[in-house]
Amino acid sequence: IAEDIVIFSTPQFDYLVLPKEHLATSSMMPQKKNPVTIEIARAWGAESIGHLTALLGILKALPTGYNLDMQEANRHALIILKKTLETLKIFSDFFKKIEVNKEKLLIDAEIFPILATDIAEKVSLKNGRPYREVYNEIAKLIKDSKGVEGFYAKVEGLYGIKANLEKGIEKPVLGSPNPTKVKEYIKLAKTVLEEDFLKLNEVIM
């Protein structure tokens, strides 16, 4: 997530407007601001993997029962827990304040033939043709067309399919950005989170 945020907030993409509280000026380039909290969280992820590897390495060859080696394992576990909690605090505040540059997203959606997969799938199902065959056909159309509008015009002429960005987005399939599906993902995530809280409370108490 941290890496995606860093990439999608760069001028080359400009999809995200990051909260000023999470930015710091570059020490060298006066025009540049760095997403410092997110970059640090990204580093903590790598650091935690290192501590987990150390923890597993300590535990891997222990005989049954308690061993003093576990004291060293606990140290790594506590560091991982601390970094995880700090990262969650960062992301919690970050996502409350982040803004999405919808205009830039729509511009890029109209520049690139992002509906090509949906079109190939529809042609394949509609005509009972192998997907790979249609895939190659669509790929050639994209190559031979002058821009996205030209590609979509050829698709409509050849297959009678009118490209529609909204309908492409609203496909109600698992993993899609369909608004209804997104609400389901959020609901499921909240349920899992509540279950985890209950389990954690049982352990603490």
C-alpha positions as a Markdown table, in Angstrom:
| # | Residue | x | y | z |
|---|---|---|---|---|
| 1 | Ile | 0.0 | 0.0 | 0.0 |
| 2 | Ala | 2.8 | 2.4 | 0.9 |
| 3 | Glu | 4.6 | 1.8 | -2.4 |
| 4 | Asp | 1.4 | 2.4 | -4.4 |
| 5 | Ile | 0.7 | 5.6 | -2.5 |
| 6 | Val | 4.2 | 6.9 | -3.2 |
| 7 | Ile | 4.0 | 6.0 | -6.9 |
| 8 | Phe | 0.4 | 7.3 | -7.5 |
| 9 | Ser | 1.2 | 10.6 | -5.8 |
| 10 | Thr | 4.2 | 11.4 | -8.1 |
| 11 | Pro | 3.7 | 14.1 | -10.8 |
| 12 | Gln | 3.8 | 11.4 | -13.5 |
| 13 | Phe | 0.6 | 9.9 | -12.1 |
| 14 | Asp | -0.9 | 12.7 | -9.9 |
| 15 | Tyr | -3.7 | 10.5 | -8.8 |
| 16 | Leu | -3.5 | 11.3 | -5.1 |
| 17 | Val | -3.2 | 14.5 | -3.1 |
| 18 | Leu | -1.4 | 13.6 | 0.1 |
| 19 | Pro | -2.2 | 15.2 | 3.5 |
| 20 | Lys | 0.3 | 18.0 | 4.3 |
| 21 | Glu | 0.8 | 16.6 | 7.8 |
| 22 | His | 2.4 | 13.5 | 6.3 |
| 23 | Leu | 4.8 | 15.5 | 4.0 |
| 24 | Ala | 8.2 | 17.0 | 4.5 |
| 25 | Thr | 10.3 | 19.2 | 2.2 |
| 26 | Ser | 13.2 | 17.6 | 0.4 |
| 27 | Ser | 16.6 | 18.4 | 1.9 |
| 28 | Met | 18.0 | 19.1 | -1.6 |
| 29 | Met | 15.1 | 19.9 | -4.0 |
| 30 | Pro | 13.0 | 23.0 | -2.8 |
| 31 | Gln | 10.2 | 22.1 | -5.2 |
| 32 | Lys | 9.8 | 18.6 | -3.9 |
| 33 | Lys | 7.8 | 17.2 | -0.9 |
| 34 | Asn | 8.3 | 13.7 | 0.4 |
| 35 | Pro | 5.6 | 11.5 | 1.9 |
| 36 | Val | 7.8 | 10.8 | 4.9 |
| 37 | Thr | 5.4 | 8.9 | 7.1 |
| 38 | Ile | 4.5 | 6.6 | 4.3 |
| 39 | Glu | 8.1 | 6.0 | 3.3 |
| 40 | Ile | 9.0 | 5.2 | 7.0 |
| 41 | Ala | 6.0 | 2.8 | 7.2 |
| 42 | Arg | 7.3 | 1.1 | 4.0 |
| 43 | Ala | 10.7 | 0.7 | 5.7 |
| 44 | Trp | 9.1 | -0.7 | 8.8 |
| 45 | Gly | 7.4 | -3.4 | 6.7 |
| 46 | Ala | 10.8 | -4.6 | 5.5 |
| 47 | Glu | 12.2 | -4.3 | 9.0 |
| 48 | Ser | 9.4 | -6.4 | 10.4 |
| 49 | Ile | 10.1 | -9.1 | 7.9 |
| 50 | Gly | 13.7 | -9.2 | 9.1 |
| 51 | His | 12.5 | -9.6 | 12.7 |
| 52 | Leu | 10.0 | -12.3 | 11.8 |
| 53 | Thr | 12.8 | -14.2 | 10.0 |
| 54 | Ala | 15.0 | -13.9 | 13.1 |
| 55 | Leu | 12.1 | -15.1 | 15.3 |
| 56 | Leu | 11.4 | -18.1 | 13.1 |
| 57 | Gly | 15.1 | -18.9 | 13.0 |
| 58 | Ile | 15.2 | -19.0 | 16.8 |
| 59 | Leu | 12.2 | -21.2 | 17.1 |
| 60 | Lys | 12.9 | -23.6 | 14.2 |
| 61 | Ala | 15.3 | -26.0 | 16.1 |
| 62 | Leu | 14.1 | -25.9 | 19.6 |
| 63 | Pro | 13.2 | -29.1 | 21.5 |
| 64 | Thr | 9.8 | -29.6 | 23.1 |
| 65 | Gly | 9.3 | -27.4 | 26.2 |
| 66 | Tyr | 10.5 | -24.1 | 27.3 |
| 67 | Asn | 14.0 | -22.9 | 26.3 |
| 68 | Leu | 15.8 | -19.6 | 27.1 |
| 69 | Asp | 16.1 | -19.0 | 23.4 |
| 70 | Met | 12.5 | -17.8 | 23.5 |
| 71 | Gln | 13.5 | -14.8 | 25.5 |
| 72 | Glu | 15.3 | -13.5 | 22.4 |
| 73 | Ala | 12.3 | -14.5 | 20.2 |
| 74 | Asn | 10.1 | -12.4 | 22.4 |
| 75 | Arg | 12.2 | -9.3 | 21.7 |
| 76 | His | 11.6 | -9.6 | 18.0 |
| 77 | Ala | 7.9 | -10.3 | 18.5 |
| 78 | Leu | 7.5 | -7.1 | 20.6 |
| 79 | Ile | 9.3 | -5.0 | 18.0 |
| 80 | Ile | 7.0 | -6.3 | 15.2 |
| 81 | Leu | 3.9 | -5.6 | 17.3 |
| 82 | Lys | 5.1 | -2.1 | 18.1 |
| 83 | Lys | 5.9 | -1.3 | 14.5 |
| 84 | Thr | 2.6 | -2.7 | 13.4 |
| 85 | Leu | 0.6 | -0.5 | 15.8 |
| 86 | Glu | 2.6 | 2.6 | 14.9 |
| 87 | Thr | 2.0 | 1.9 | 11.2 |
| 88 | Leu | -1.8 | 1.4 | 11.8 |
| 89 | Lys | -1.9 | 4.8 | 13.5 |
| 90 | Ile | -0.1 | 6.4 | 10.5 |
| 91 | Phe | -2.4 | 4.9 | 7.9 |
| 92 | Ser | -5.5 | 5.6 | 10.0 |
| 93 | Asp | -4.8 | 9.3 | 10.0 |
| 94 | Phe | -3.5 | 9.3 | 6.5 |
| 95 | Phe | -6.6 | 7.8 | 4.9 |
| 96 | Lys | -8.9 | 10.2 | 6.7 |
| 97 | Lys | -7.2 | 13.1 | 5.0 |
| 98 | Ile | -6.1 | 11.8 | 1.6 |
| 99 | Glu | -7.7 | 13.2 | -1.5 |
| 100 | Val | -8.2 | 11.5 | -4.9 |
| 101 | Asn | -7.6 | 13.5 | -8.0 |
| 102 | Lys | -10.7 | 12.3 | -9.9 |
| 103 | Glu | -10.1 | 14.6 | -12.9 |
| 104 | Lys | -6.7 | 13.1 | -13.6 |
| 105 | Leu | -8.0 | 9.6 | -13.2 |
| 106 | Leu | -10.7 | 10.3 | -15.7 |
| 107 | Ile | -8.3 | 11.9 | -18.2 |
| 108 | Asp | -6.0 | 8.8 | -18.1 |
| 109 | Ala | -9.1 | 6.5 | -18.3 |
| 110 | Glu | -9.9 | 8.2 | -21.6 |
| 111 | Ile | -6.4 | 8.2 | -22.9 |
| 112 | Phe | -5.7 | 4.5 | -22.5 |
| 113 | Pro | -7.9 | 1.6 | -23.8 |
| 114 | Ile | -8.6 | 0.3 | -20.3 |
| 115 | Leu | -11.8 | -1.4 | -21.5 |
| 116 | Ala | -9.9 | -3.7 | -24.0 |
| 117 | Thr | -10.2 | -6.7 | -21.6 |
| 118 | Asp | -13.9 | -6.2 | -21.0 |
| 119 | Ile | -14.4 | -5.9 | -24.8 |
| 120 | Ala | -12.4 | -9.1 | -25.5 |
| 121 | Glu | -14.3 | -11.0 | -22.9 |
| 122 | Lys | -17.7 | -9.8 | -24.2 |
| 123 | Val | -16.8 | -10.7 | -27.8 |
| 124 | Ser | -15.6 | -14.1 | -26.7 |
| 125 | Leu | -18.7 | -14.9 | -24.7 |
| 126 | Lys | -21.1 | -13.4 | -27.2 |
| 127 | Asn | -19.7 | -15.2 | -30.2 |
| 128 | Gly | -18.5 | -18.4 | -28.5 |
| 129 | Arg | -15.0 | -17.8 | -29.7 |
| 130 | Pro | -11.8 | -18.8 | -27.8 |
| 131 | Tyr | -10.7 | -15.8 | -25.6 |
| 132 | Arg | -7.0 | -16.0 | -26.8 |
| 133 | Glu | -8.1 | -15.7 | -30.4 |
| 134 | Val | -10.2 | -12.6 | -29.6 |
| 135 | Tyr | -7.4 | -11.3 | -27.4 |
| 136 | Asn | -5.0 | -11.3 | -30.4 |
| 137 | Glu | -7.6 | -9.7 | -32.6 |
| 138 | Ile | -8.3 | -6.9 | -30.1 |
| 139 | Ala | -4.5 | -6.3 | -29.6 |
| 140 | Lys | -4.1 | -5.8 | -33.3 |
| 141 | Leu | -7.0 | -3.4 | -33.4 |
| 142 | Ile | -5.4 | -1.3 | -30.7 |
| 143 | Lys | -2.1 | -1.3 | -32.6 |
| 144 | Asp | -3.7 | -0.3 | -35.8 |
| 145 | Ser | -6.0 | 2.4 | -34.4 |
| 146 | Lys | -5.3 | 6.0 | -34.0 |
| 147 | Gly | -5.9 | 6.7 | -30.4 |
| 148 | Val | -8.5 | 5.3 | -28.0 |
| 149 | Glu | -11.5 | 6.9 | -29.8 |
| 150 | Gly | -10.4 | 5.2 | -33.0 |
| 151 | Phe | -10.1 | 1.9 | -31.3 |
| 152 | Tyr | -13.5 | 2.1 | -29.7 |
| 153 | Ala | -15.0 | 3.2 | -33.0 |
| 154 | Lys | -13.6 | 0.1 | -34.7 |
| 155 | Val | -14.9 | -2.1 | -31.9 |
| 156 | Glu | -18.4 | -0.7 | -32.4 |
| 157 | Gly | -18.2 | -1.2 | -36.1 |
| 158 | Leu | -16.9 | -4.7 | -36.0 |
| 159 | Tyr | -18.7 | -6.2 | -33.0 |
| 160 | Gly | -21.6 | -3.8 | -32.3 |
| 161 | Ile | -20.2 | -3.1 | -28.8 |
| 162 | Lys | -20.3 | 0.5 | -27.6 |
| 163 | Ala | -17.5 | 1.1 | -25.1 |
| 164 | Asn | -18.8 | 2.5 | -21.8 |
| 165 | Leu | -16.4 | 3.3 | -19.0 |
| 166 | Glu | -19.1 | 3.4 | -16.3 |
| 167 | Lys | -20.5 | 0.0 | -17.3 |
| 168 | Gly | -17.0 | -1.5 | -17.4 |
| 169 | Ile | -16.4 | -0.3 | -13.8 |
| 170 | Glu | -19.7 | -1.5 | -12.6 |
| 171 | Lys | -19.3 | -5.2 | -13.4 |
| 172 | Pro | -20.5 | -6.9 | -10.3 |
| 173 | Val | -17.7 | -9.5 | -10.1 |
| 174 | Leu | -15.4 | -10.5 | -7.2 |
| 175 | Gly | -12.4 | -8.1 | -7.0 |
| 176 | Ser | -14.0 | -5.4 | -9.2 |
| 177 | Pro | -14.4 | -1.7 | -8.1 |
| 178 | Asn | -18.1 | -2.1 | -8.5 |
| 179 | Pro | -19.6 | 0.2 | -5.8 |
| 180 | Thr | -21.8 | -2.6 | -4.4 |
| 181 | Lys | -18.9 | -5.0 | -4.2 |
| 182 | Val | -16.7 | -2.4 | -2.6 |
| 183 | Lys | -19.3 | -2.0 | 0.2 |
| 184 | Glu | -19.3 | -5.8 | 0.6 |
| 185 | Tyr | -15.5 | -5.8 | 0.9 |
| 186 | Ile | -15.6 | -3.1 | 3.6 |
| 187 | Lys | -18.4 | -4.9 | 5.5 |
| 188 | Leu | -16.4 | -8.1 | 5.4 |
| 189 | Ala | -13.2 | -6.4 | 6.6 |
| 190 | Lys | -15.1 | -4.8 | 9.5 |
| 191 | Thr | -16.5 | -8.2 | 10.5 |
| 192 | Val | -13.0 | -9.8 | 10.4 |
| 193 | Leu | -11.7 | -6.8 | 12.4 |
| 194 | Glu | -14.4 | -7.2 | 15.1 |
| 195 | Glu | -13.6 | -10.9 | 15.4 |
| 196 | Asp | -9.9 | -10.2 | 15.8 |
| 197 | Phe | -10.7 | -7.7 | 18.5 |
| 198 | Leu | -12.7 | -10.3 | 20.4 |
| 199 | Lys | -9.9 | -12.8 | 20.1 |
| 200 | Leu | -7.4 | -10.2 | 21.3 |
| 201 | Asn | -9.5 | -9.3 | 24.3 |
| 202 | Glu | -9.8 | -12.9 | 25.3 |
| 203 | Val | -6.0 | -13.3 | 25.2 |
| 204 | Ile | -5.5 | -10.1 | 27.2 |
| 205 | Met | -8.1 | -10.9 | 29.8 |
